[in-house]
Amino acid sequence: MQSKVTVAMVAALVSALAACASAPTRFYTLAPAAQTPLSSAATAPLYIEVAPVSVPERLMRPQLVLRTDTARIDILEQDRWSSSFNDELRDALAAQLVNRLGAIDVTRGARPANIPVYRIGVTLTQFDAARAGKVDAQFSWTATRSDQRGTAGNTACQLHLSELAAGDDVAGAVQAVQRVVANLAQAIARDVRGLSEGAAASCSQ
C-alpha cells in the first residue's frame, strides 16, 4: 500500500512540474522602440522632469490586470510587465516626451544651471483593460516651469482616452495600452511646448 501511495505522489509531482514548465512567464513593456526624434534638434532642447505616475493601488504590481466582466478582474501571473505598472508608465511616458519634444529627461540626473525645467506630474485616476475589448483610461496631469511662481507657467489638465484591443489575446490589450500612452504623451507634449513658447495655459485633446 505504501509503495502504491508513493508512486501516486511521485506521479502527481511530475505532473505538477510538467504543468509549470509548460506555462512560461511572458513579459511585456510599454517602452517604445528606438525612434527618430519628432522634434527638430535645431532649437535649444527642453529639459523635463517626469515624476512617478500615481496609479490605483490594485495596479501597483508587475502582473497584468485585465477585466473579464462587470464584476471580475484577473491578475495574470504568467503575463507581466517588465517592472511594476506605475514604473512602466513613467518610463514609457518620459521616453515619448523626449522623442516628441526633442527634450532631455533630467529626472534621474543633474539639472542644468539657470535653465528652466518643465516638471510633469501624472495621475491615472481610472483604468480598465479588457481582453478582446478596449482600454479606458482617465488621466490628470500638471506641467510646471521651474522658474515661474504662482499659476503663471503652469497647466493642469484631464484627458479620457479609449483604445480598442486588436484580437482576443493579452498582446492585443498591451498594444492598446501602448497607444493610450502615446496619445497621452502627444497631449502633454503640446502643452509643454506651448508653455515653452509663452502661450497661455491650455489643455490639448
Secondary structure as GFF3:
##gff-version 3
##sequence-region A 1 205
A	DSSP	alpha_helix	2	21	.	.	.	ID=ss1
A	DSSP	beta_strand	26	28	.	.	.	ID=ss2
A	DSSP	beta_strand	47	50	.	.	.	ID=ss3
A	DSSP	three_ten_helix	57	59	.	.	.	ID=ss4
A	DSSP	beta_strand	63	67	.	.	.	ID=ss5
A	DSSP	beta_strand	73	81	.	.	.	ID=ss6
A	DSSP	alpha_helix	85	101	.	.	.	ID=ss7
A	DSSP	beta_strand	104	105	.	.	.	ID=ss8
A	DSSP	beta_strand	117	129	.	.	.	ID=ss9
A	DSSP	beta_strand	134	145	.	.	.	ID=ss10
A	DSSP	beta_strand	154	164	.	.	.	ID=ss11
A	DSSP	alpha_helix	170	196	.	.	.	ID=ss12
###
